Amino acid sequence: MEHQGLSTTMRRILLLINCLILAVGICGGPLMMRLYYVEGGSRVWFSSWLQTAGWPFTLIPLAILYFYRRKSGGTNAKYYLITPRIFIASFIIGIVTGLDDFLYSWGGSKLPVSTSSLVLAAQLAFTAIGAFFIVKLKFTPYSINAVVLLTLGVVLLGVRSNGDRPEGVTSKAYIIGFMMTLLAAALYGVILPCIELIYLKAKQAITATLVLEIQMVMCFAATAFCTVGMIVNNDFKAISREAKQFNLGEARYYTVVVWTIIVWQCFFVGVIGVIYCSSSLMSGVMIAVLLPVTEVLAVVFFRENFSGEKGLALFLSHWGFVSYFYVEFRQSKKQNKSPKTEMTTAHTESV
């Protein structure tokens, strides 16, 4: 595998940027999806499609990077382009991502944002387990503590979920929605380590360009999968009718659609960027630690109840977040003192 070194400072800057992008996606995505359903939207396949339909936006930074490389006269440009092997792996993961989007949208149509937090709690646990088996992640007492605290904190958010059942949703539909979101969590918990595995097994330099190419292929495949579902379900014919019946008006319906696409694209770019700069577990931790923020926003915008359990979950989540980053800081200092020491996240030092 060909490497180009990243300084510790640059890696931290890139990690921070991707964390901020991920924050926009993970906090805004569930809220936009819930807004669509609350105000009259009902097309599950369409809602799934919106999560990855923003993949063409990736062409903008890719074009800039290609132009810059060509202008700088790089002689090894061929090594930075996605190979057929990586393309196929990314496309397959993208198809699975499309299925995961459908399961998550199905659950989101029946559950309030506060209850869907259980998805993220389970996802962190599944990501940790998946990373252990797929990429041989080495756990430390601090990272185990972070996973336990974050999972416990988020699970507490669903203690009184039965009382949060949306109006018009039957108990049976609520249970089915809950099971679909849990299945979506398990599936995405496997997807994240698989993305990291692509980086580890790639026989070329892992550059920012290649990372964006992988992300674009994944989102394209997921969108294609959901497009087939929309065609079978006649969603394209129903969009104009649904827009006219939208509670906020037809114009705002399309505004919600456009912003949903943009916000969810931030989520996918942020996720794959955090994995690139750190690890799949780190992306799972970021998703979990941002959950309380989403919870507060749900209380503000949708007037969902904020119980004592949710306050405790907020405290536990931030405790776990600090615990995880403490070990990251210690490992970074150790690496600076002993560059030859093998680190768990050594692969993140490549571009």
SEDRENLUM-384748 format. One record per atom (N, C-alpha, C): residue in three letters; z, y, x. Coordinates in steps of 0.2 Angstrom, whole numbers, plus 2048, in hexadecimal, padded with zeros to 3 digits. Each point is the difference from the previous one (the first is absolute). Layout:
<pts>
ALAZYX;...
</pts>
This chain:
<pts>
MET8007FA804;MET8008067FC;MET800806804;GLU7FB8057FF;GLU800806804;GLU8048057FE;HIS804803804;HIS8058057FF;HIS7FE807803;GLN8028057FC;GLN801807803;GLN8078027FF;GLY804803805;GLY8078017FF;GLY8018067FC;LEU8058007FC;LEU8028067FC;LEU807802803;SER801806801;SER807802802;SER8057FF7FB;THR806800801;THR8057FF7FB;THR8018067FC;THR7FF806803;THR8008067FB;THR7FA8007FB;MET7FA7FE803;MET7FA8007FB;MET8017FB7FB;ARG8037FA802;ARG8017FB7FB;ARG8058027FA;ARG805804802;ARG8058037FB;ARG7FD8057FC;ILE7FB804803;ILE7FD8057FC;ILE7FB7FD7FB;LEU7FC7FB802;LEU7FC7FC7FB;LEU8047FD7FB;LEU8067FD802;LEU8047FC7FB;LEU8038057FB;LEU802806802;LEU8028057FB;LEU7FB8027FB;ILE7FA801803;ILE7FB8037FC;ILE7FE7FA7FA;ASN8007FA803;ASN7FE7FB7FB;ASN8067FE7FB;CYS806801802;CYS8068007FC;CYS7FF8057FA;LEU7FE806802;LEU8008067FB;LEU7FA7FE7FB;ILE7FB7FE803;ILE7FA7FE7FB;ILE8027FA7FB;LEU8047FB803;LEU8027FB7FC;LEU8058027FB;ALA804805802;ALA8058037FB;ALA7FD8037FA;VAL7FA804801;VAL7FC8037FB;VAL7FE7FA7FB;GLY7FD7FB803;GLY7FE7FA7FC;GLY8057FC7FC;ILE8057FF803;ILE8057FB7FD;ILE8048047FB;CYS801806801;CYS8048047FB;CYS7FB8037FA;GLY7FA801802;GLY7FC8037FB;GLY7FC7FB7FC;GLY7FE7FA803;GLY7FC7FB7FD;GLY8037FD7FA;PRO8067FD800;PRO8037FE7FA;PRO8018057FA;LEU802806802;LEU8008057FB;LEU7FA8027FD;MET7FA800804;MET7FA8017FD;MET7FE7FB7FB;MET8017FA802;MET7FE7FA7FC;MET8048007FA;ARG807801800;ARG8048017FA;ARG7FE8057FC;LEU7FE806802;LEU7FD8057FC;LEU7FA7FE7FC;TYR7FC7FD804;TYR7FA7FD7FC;TYR8027FC7FA;TYR8047FB801;TYR8027FC7FA;TYR8048047FB;VAL805804802;VAL8048047FB;VAL7FC8047FC;GLU7FB803802;GLU7FC8057FD;GLU7FA7FD7FC;GLY8007F97FF;GLY7FB7FD7FC;GLY7FB7FC804;GLY8007FF806;GLY7FC7FC804;GLY8027F87FF;SER7FB7FC800;SER8027F97FE;SER7FC7FB804;ARG7FB802804;ARG7FB7FB804;ARG8037FE806;VAL8037FA800;VAL8037FD806;VAL7FB800806;TRP7FA7FD7FF;TRP7FB7FF805;TRP7FE807803;PHE8008057FC;PHE7FE807802;PHE806803804;SER8067FF7FE;SER805802804;SER8017FD807;SER7FE7F9800;SER8007FD807;SER7FA803804;TRP7FA8017FD;TRP7FB803804;TRP801806803;LEU8048047FD;LEU802807802;LEU804800807;GLN8037FA801;GLN805800806;GLN7FC800806;THR7FA7FD800;THR7FC800806;THR7F9803800;ALA7FE8037FA;ALA7FA8037FF;ALA7FF806805;GLY805803803;GLY7FF805805;GLY7FE7FE807;TRP7FD7FA801;TRP7FE7FE806;TRP7FB804803;PRO7FB8037FC;PRO7FB805804;PRO803805803;PHE8068037FF;PHE803805803;PHE8017FF808;THR8017F9801;THR8017FE807;THR7FA802804;LEU7FA8007FD;LEU7FA802804;LEU800807803;ILE8048047FE;ILE801807803;ILE803800807;PRO8067FD800;PRO803800807;PRO7FC7FB805;LEU7FD7FB7FD;LEU7FC7FB804;LEU7FA804803;ALA7FC8047FC;ALA7FB804802;ALA802805806;ILE8068037FF;ILE802804805;ILE8017FD806;LEU8037FA800;LEU8027FC806;LEU7FA7FD803;TYR7FB7FE7FC;TYR7F97FE803;TYR7FD805804;PHE8008067FC;PHE7FC806803;PHE804802807;TYR806800800;TYR804802806;TYR7FF7FB806;ARG7FF7FA7FE;ARG7FF7FB805;ARG7F9800803;ARG7FB8017FC;ARG7F9801802;ARG800806804;LYS8038067FE;LYS800806804;LYS8037FF807;SER8057FD800;SER8047FF806;SER7FC7FB805;GLY7FB7FC7FD;GLY7FC7FC804;GLY8037FA802;GLY8047FD7FC;GLY8047FA801;GLY7FB7FA801;THR8017FC805;THR7FB7FB802;THR8027F97FD;ASN8068007FD;ASN8037F97FE;ASN8008017F8;ALA7FC8037FD;ALA8008017F9;ALA8007FA7FC;LYS7FC7FB802;LYS8007FA7FD;LYS8067FC7FF;TYR805801805;TYR8067FD7FF;TYR8058037FB;TYR7FE8067FD;TYR8048037FC;TYR7FE7FF7F8;LEU7FA7FC800;LEU7FE7FF7F9;LEU8037F97FD;ILE8008007FA;ILE8037FA7FD;ILE7FB7FA801;THR8037FA802;THR7FC7FA801;THR7FF7FC7FA;PRO7FB7FC800;PRO7FF7FC7FA;PRO8077FC7FE;ARG8037FD805;ARG8067FC7FF;ARG8068047FD;ILE801807802;ILE8058047FD;ILE7FE8027F9;PHE7F98017FF;PHE7FE8037FA;PHE8017FA7FB;ILE7FF7FA801;ILE8017FB7FB;ILE8077FF7FF;ALA804800805;ALA8088007FF;ALA8028067FB;SER7FE806802;SER8028057FC;SER7FD8007F9;PHE7FA7FD7FF;PHE7FD8007F9;PHE8047FB7FC;ILE8027FA803;ILE8047FB7FC;ILE8078037FE;ILE803804805;ILE8078037FE;ILE7FF8057FB;GLY7FA803800;GLY7FE8057FB;GLY8007FD7F9;ILE7FD7FB7FF;ILE7FF7FC7FA;ILE8077FE7FD;VAL8047FE805;VAL8077FE7FE;VAL8048077FE;THR7FF805803;THR8038067FE;THR7FD8037F9;GLY7FA7FE7FF;GLY7FE8027F9;GLY8047FC7FB;LEU8017FA801;LEU8047FC7FB;LEU807802800;ASP803802806;ASP806803800;ASP8018077FC;ASP7FA804800;ASP8008067FC;ASP8007FE7F9;PHE7FD7FB7FE;PHE7FF7FF7F9;PHE8077FD7FD;LEU8037FC804;LEU8077FE7FE;LEU805806800;TYR800804804;TYR804806800;TYR7FF8047FB;SER7F98027FE;SER7FF8047FA;SER8027FD7FA;TRP7FF7F97FF;TRP8027FD7FA;TRP8078017FF;GLY8047FF805;GLY808801800;GLY8018077FE;GLY7FD805804;GLY8018077FF;GLY7FF8027F9;SER7FB7FD7FC;SER7FF8027F9;SER8057FE7FB;LYS8057FC803;LYS8057FD7FB;LYS807803803;LEU801802806;LEU806802803;LEU801807801;PRO806803800;PRO801807802;PRO800800808;VAL7FF806803;VAL800800807;VAL8077FE803;SER8058017FD;SER8077FE802;SER8007F8801;THR7FD7FD7FB;THR8007F8800;THR7FB7FE805;SER7FB803801;SER7FB7FE805;SER802800807;SER806803801;SER803801807;SER8027F9802;LEU8017FB7FC;LEU8027F9801;LEU7FA7FD804;VAL7FA8027FF;VAL7FA7FE803;VAL801802808;LEU802806801;LEU800802807;LEU8067FC804;ALA8057FF7FC;ALA8067FC803;ALA7FE7F9802;ALA7FC7FD7FC;ALA7FE7F9801;ALA7FB800806;GLN7FC806800;GLN7FA800805;GLN803800807;LEU805804801;LEU803801806;LEU8037F9803;ALA8037FC7FB;ALA8027F9802;ALA7FA7FC802;PHE7FB8007FC;PHE7FA7FC801;PHE7FC802806;THR800807802;THR7FD802806;THR8047FE806;ALA806800800;ALA8047FE805;ALA7FF7F8802;ILE8007FC7FA;ILE7FF7F9801;ILE7F97FF803;GLY7FB8037FD;GLY7F97FF802;GLY7FF802807;ALA803806802;ALA7FF802807;ALA8037FB805;PHE8067FD7FE;PHE8037FB804;PHE7FC7FA801;PHE7FC7FE7FB;PHE7FC7FA801;PHE7F9801802;ILE7FD8067FE;ILE7F9801801;ILE7FF803807;VAL804805802;VAL800804806;VAL8067FF805;LYS8047FB7FE;LYS8067FE805;LYS804806801;LEU8028047FB;LEU804806801;LEU8077FE802;LYS803803805;LYS8067FE803;LYS8058057FC;PHE8057FD7FD;PHE8058047FC;PHE806802805;THR8038057FE;THR806802804;THR8068017FA;PRO806800802;PRO8058027FB;PRO7FF8067FC;TYR7FD805804;TYR7FF8067FC;TYR7FA8007FB;SER7FB7FC802;SER7FA8007FC;SER8027FB7FA;ILE8047FB801;ILE8037FC7FA;ILE8048047FC;ASN805804803;ASN8048047FC;ASN7FC8057FC;ALA7FB803802;ALA7FB8057FD;ALA7FD7FC7FA;VAL7FD7FA801;VAL7FD7FD7FA;VAL8057FE7FB;VAL8067FE802;VAL8057FE7FB;VAL8028067FC;LEU802805803;LEU8028067FD;LEU7FA8037FB;LEU7FA801803;LEU7FB8037FC;LEU7FE7FB7FA;THR8007FA801;THR7FF7FB7FA;THR8068017FB;LEU806800802;LEU8068007FC;LEU7FF8077FC;GLY7FF805804;GLY8008077FC;GLY7FB8007FB;VAL7FA7FE801;VAL7FA8007FB;VAL8027FC7FA;VAL8027FA802;VAL8027FB7FA;VAL8058037FB;LEU804804803;LEU8058037FC;LEU7FD8057FB;LEU7FA802801;LEU7FD8057FC;LEU7FE7FC7F9;GLY7FF7FA801;GLY7FE7FC7FA;GLY8057FC7FC;VAL807802802;VAL8057FD7FC;VAL8008017F9;ARG7FE8067FE;ARG8008027F9;ARG7F98007FD;SER7FC7FD803;SER7F98007FE;SER7FE7FF7F9;ASN8047FB7FD;ASN7FF7FE7F9;ASN8008067FC;GLY805805801;GLY8018067FC;GLY7FA805801;ASP7FC7FF805;ASP7FB805802;ASP7F97FE7FD;ARG8007FB7FB;ARG7F97FD7FE;ARG7FD8067FC;PRO7FA801802;PRO7FC8067FD;PRO7FF7FE7F8;GLU8008067FC;GLU7FF7FF7F9;GLU7F97FD7FF;GLY8007FB7FB;GLY7FA7FC7FE;GLY7FE7FA804;VAL8047FF805;VAL7FF7FA805;VAL8057FA7FD;THR7FE7FB7FE;THR8047FA7FE;THR8037FD806;SER8067FC7FE;SER8037FD805;SER7FC7FB804;LYS7FC7FC7FD;LYS7FB7FC803;LYS7FB803805;ALA7FD8067FE;ALA7FC804804;ALA804802806;TYR8068027FF;TYR804803805;TYR8017FB806;ILE8027FA7FD;ILE8017FA805;ILE7FA7FE804;ILE7FA8007FC;ILE7FA7FE804;ILE7FE806805;GLY8018067FE;GLY7FF806805;GLY8057FF806;PHE8067FE7FF;PHE805800805;PHE7FD7FA805;MET7FE7FA7FD;MET7FE7FB804;MET7F9802804;MET7FC8047FD;MET7FA802803;MET801804806;THR8058057FF;THR802804806;THR8037FC806;LEU8047FC7FE;LEU8047FB805;LEU7FA7FC804;LEU7FB7FE7FC;LEU7FB7FC804;LEU7FC805804;ALA7FF8067FE;ALA7FC805804;ALA804801806;ALA807801800;ALA804801806;ALA7FF7FA805;ALA8007FA7FD;ALA8007FB805;ALA7F9800803;LEU7FB8017FD;LEU7F9800802;LEU7FF806806;TYR8038067FE;TYR7FF805805;TYR8047FF806;GLY8067FC7FF;GLY8047FF806;GLY7FD7FB805;VAL7FB7FD7FE;VAL7FC7FC804;VAL7FA804803;ILE7FD8047FC;ILE7FA804802;ILE802804806;LEU806804800;LEU802804806;LEU8007FC807;PRO8037FB800;PRO8007FC807;PRO7F97FE801;CYS7FC7FE7FB;CYS7F97FE802;CYS7FC806803;ILE8018067FE;ILE7FD806803;ILE802800807;GLU8077FF801;GLU802801807;GLU7FD7FA804;LEU7FF7FA7FD;LEU7FD7FB804;LEU7F9801802;ILE7FC8047FC;ILE7FA802802;ILE800804807;TYR805804800;TYR800805806;TYR8027FB806;LEU8047FB7FF;LEU8037FC806;LEU7FA7FB802;LYS7FC7FE7FC;LYS7FB7FB801;LYS7F9803802;ALA7FF8077FF;ALA7FA803802;ALA7FF800807;LYS7F97FE802;LYS7FE800807;LYS7FD806802;GLN8038067FE;GLN7FD806802;GLN8068057FF;ALA7FF806803;ALA805806800;ALA8018027F8;ILE8068007FF;ILE8028027F9;ILE801808800;THR7FA8037FE;THR800808800;THR8018027F9;ALA801807800;ALA8018037F9;ALA7FA7FF7FC;THR7FA800803;THR7FA7FF7FD;THR7FF7F97FC;LEU8027FB804;LEU8007F97FE;LEU8057FF7FA;VAL806803801;VAL8058007FA;VAL7FD8037FA;LEU7FD805800;LEU7FD8037FA;LEU7FB7FC7FD;GLU7FC7FD805;GLU7FA7FB7FD;GLU8037FA7FD;ILE8067FE802;ILE8037FA7FD;ILE8038027F9;GLN803806800;GLN8028027FA;GLN7FB8017FB;MET7FA803802;MET7FB8017FB;MET7FD7FA7FE;VAL7FF7FB804;VAL7FD7FA7FE;VAL8057FC7FB;MET806801801;MET8057FD7FB;MET8008037FA;CYS8008077FF;CYS8008037FA;CYS7F97FF7FC;PHE7FB800804;PHE7F97FF7FD;PHE8007F97FD;ALA8037FB803;ALA8007F97FD;ALA8058007FA;ALA805803800;ALA8058007FB;ALA7FD8047FA;THR7FC805801;THR7FD8047FB;THR7FA7FC7FD;ALA7FD7FC804;ALA7FA7FC7FD;ALA8037FB7FC;PHE8067FD802;PHE8037FB7FC;PHE8028037F9;CYS803806800;CYS8028037FA;CYS7FB8027FB;THR7FA802804;THR7FA8027FC;THR7FD7FA7FC;VAL8007FA803;VAL7FE7FA7FC;VAL8057FF7FA;GLY806801801;GLY8058007FA;GLY7FF8057FB;MET7FE806802;MET7FE8057FB;MET7FA7FF7FC;ILE7FB7FD804;ILE7FA7FE7FC;ILE8017FB7FB;VAL8047FB802;VAL8017FA7FB;VAL8048037FA;ASN805805801;ASN8048027FB;ASN7FD8067FD;ASN7FA802801;ASN7FD8067FD;ASN804806801;ASP803801806;ASP804806801;ASP7FB806801;PHE7FB7FF803;PHE7FB806801;PHE7FE8037F9;LYS7FF7FC7FB;LYS7FE8037FA;LYS8068037FC;ALA8067FE802;ALA8068037FC;ALA803806803;ILE7FE802807;ILE803806803;ILE7FF8067FC;SER7F98017FE;SER7FF8077FC;SER8048007FA;ARG8017FA7FC;ARG8038007FA;ARG808801801;GLU8027FD806;GLU807801802;GLU802807802;ALA7FB803803;ALA801807802;ALA8018057FA;LYS7FC7FF7FB;LYS8008047FA;LYS8077FF7FC;GLN8037FA801;GLN8067FF7FC;GLN806801805;PHE7FF802806;PHE806801805;PHE8048067FD;ASN8077FF800;ASN8058057FD;ASN7FF807804;LEU7FF800806;LEU7FF806804;LEU7FA8047FF;GLY7FB7FC7FD;GLY7F98037FF;GLY7FB7FD805;GLU7FA8007FE;GLU7FB7FD804;GLU7FF803807;ALA800806801;ALA800803807;ALA8057FE804;ARG8068007FE;ARG8067FD804;ARG8007F9801;TYR7FD7FC7FB;TYR7FF7F9802;TYR7FC7FF806;TYR7FB803801;TYR7FC7FF806;TYR803803806;THR8048067FF;THR804802806;THR8057FB802;VAL8047FD7FB;VAL8047FA802;VAL7FD7FB804;VAL7FA7FE7FD;VAL7FC7FB804;VAL7FF802807;VAL7FD806801;VAL7FE802807;VAL806800804;TRP8068037FE;TRP806800804;TRP8037FA802;THR7FF7FB7FB;THR8037F9801;THR7FC7FD805;ILE7FA801801;ILE7FB7FD805;ILE803803807;ILE800806800;ILE802804806;ILE8077FD803;VAL8058007FB;VAL8077FF802;VAL8007F8802;TRP7FD7FC7FD;TRP8007F9802;TRP7FD7FF806;GLN7FB803802;GLN7FC800806;GLN805802806;CYS8048057FF;CYS805802805;CYS8057FA801;PHE8017FC7FB;PHE8057FA801;PHE7FD7FB805;PHE7F97FE7FE;PHE7FD7FB804;PHE7FF802807;VAL7FE807801;VAL7FF802807;VAL807800804;GLY8058037FC;GLY806800803;GLY8037F9802;VAL7FF7FB7FC;VAL8037F9801;VAL7FC7FD807;ILE7FA801800;ILE7FC7FD805;ILE801804807;GLY8028067FF;GLY801804806;GLY8077FF803;VAL8057FF7FB;VAL8077FE803;VAL8007F9803;ILE7FC7FB7FD;ILE7FF7FA804;ILE7FD801807;TYR7FB804800;TYR7FD801806;TYR805803806;CYS8048057FD;CYS804803805;CYS8077FC801;SER8027FC7FC;SER8067FC800;SER7FF7F97FF;SER8027FE7F9;SER7FF7F97FE;SER8008007F8;SER7FE7FA7FE;SER8007FF7F9;SER8078017FD;LEU8057FE803;LEU8078007FE;LEU8028087FF;MET7FE804805;MET8018077FF;MET7FD8037FA;SER7FA7FE7FF;SER7FC8027FA;SER8047FE7F9;GLY8037FA800;GLY8047FE7FB;GLY8068047FF;VAL803801806;VAL807804800;VAL7FE8077FD;MET7FB803802;MET7FE8077FE;MET7FF8007F8;ILE7FC7FB7FE;ILE7FF8007F9;ILE8077FF7FC;ALA8057FC803;ALA8067FF7FC;ALA804807801;VAL800803805;VAL805806801;VAL7FD8067FC;LEU7FA8007FF;LEU7FD8057FB;LEU8017FF7F9;LEU8027FA7FE;LEU8017FE7F9;LEU8058057FD;PRO805801803;PRO8058057FC;PRO7FD8077FE;VAL7FB802805;VAL7FD8067FF;VAL7FC8007F9;THR7FC7FA800;THR7FC7FF7FA;THR8047FF7FA;GLU8067FD801;GLU8058007FA;GLU8028077FE;VAL802804804;VAL8028077FE;VAL7FA8047FD;LEU7FA7FF802;LEU7FA8037FD;LEU7FF7FD7F9;ALA8017FA7FF;ALA8007FD7FA;ALA8058037FB;VAL806801802;VAL8058037FC;VAL7FE8077FE;VAL7FD804805;VAL7FE8077FF;VAL7FA8007FB;PHE7FB7FC801;PHE7FA8017FC;PHE7FF7FC7FA;PHE8047FA800;PHE7FF7FC7FA;PHE8077FF7FD;ARG805804802;ARG8078007FD;ARG8037F9800;GLU7FF7FC805;GLU8037F9800;GLU807801802;ASN8047FB7FE;ASN807801801;ASN8027FF807;PHE805804803;PHE8027FF807;PHE8077FE800;SER8017F9800;SER8077FD800;SER804800806;GLY8067FE800;GLY8047FF806;GLY7FD7FB805;GLU7FD7FB7FD;GLU7FC7FB805;GLU7FB803804;LYS7FC8057FD;LYS7FB803803;LYS802805806;GLY8068037FE;GLY803804806;GLY8027FC806;LEU8037FA7FE;LEU8027FC805;LEU7FA7FD804;ALA7FB7FE7FD;ALA7FA7FE803;ALA7FD805805;LEU8018067FE;LEU7FD806804;LEU804800807;PHE8077FF7FF;PHE804800806;PHE7FE7FA805;LEU8007FA7FD;LEU7FE7FA803;LEU7FA800804;SER7FB8037FC;SER7F9800803;SER800805806;HIS803805800;HIS800805806;HIS8047FD806;TRP8057FC7FE;TRP8047FC805;TRP7FC7FB804;GLY7FC7FD7FC;GLY7FC7FB803;GLY7FA803804;PHE7FE8067FD;PHE7FB803804;PHE802802807;VAL806803800;VAL803802807;VAL8017FA804;SER8027FB7FD;SER8027FA804;SER7F97FD804;TYR7FB8007FC;TYR7FA7FE803;TYR7FD805805;PHE8008067FF;PHE7FE805805;PHE804800806;TYR8077FE800;TYR804800805;TYR7FE7FB805;VAL7FE7FA7FE;VAL7FE7FB804;VAL7F9802803;GLU7FB8037FC;GLU7FA802803;GLU801805806;PHE8058057FF;PHE802805805;PHE8027FC806;ARG8047FB800;ARG8037FC805;ARG7FB7FD804;GLN7FB7FD7FC;GLN7FB7FC803;GLN7FB805804;SER7FF8067FD;SER7FC805804;SER803802806;LYS806801800;LYS803802807;LYS8007FA805;LYS8017FA7FD;LYS8007FB805;LYS7F97FF803;GLN7FB8017FC;GLN7F97FF802;GLN7FE805806;ASN8038077FF;ASN7FF805804;ASN8037FE807;LYS8067FD800;LYS8037FE806;LYS7FD7FA804;SER7FE7FB7FB;SER7FD7FA803;SER7F97FF7FD;PRO7FB803803;PRO7F97FF7FD;PRO7FD7F97FF;LYS8037FC805;LYS7FD7F9800;LYS8047FC7FB;THR8058027FD;THR8047FC7FB;THR7FC7FF7FA;GLU8007F97FE;GLU7FC7FF7FA;GLU8048027FA;MET7FC8047FC;MET8038027FA;MET7FD7FD7F9;THR8048007FB;THR7FE7FE7FA;THR7FA8037FD;THR800807801;THR7FA8047FE;THR7FB802805;ALA8007FC805;ALA7FB802806;ALA7F98017FE;HIS7FE7FD7FB;HIS7F98007FE;HIS7FE8077FD;THR8068047FE;THR7FE8077FE;THR7FF805805;GLU8007FE806;GLU7FF804806;GLU7F9801801;SER7FB7FC7FC;SER7F9801802;SER7FD8047FA;VAL7FA803802;VAL7FC8047FB;VAL7FB7FB7FD;
</pts>
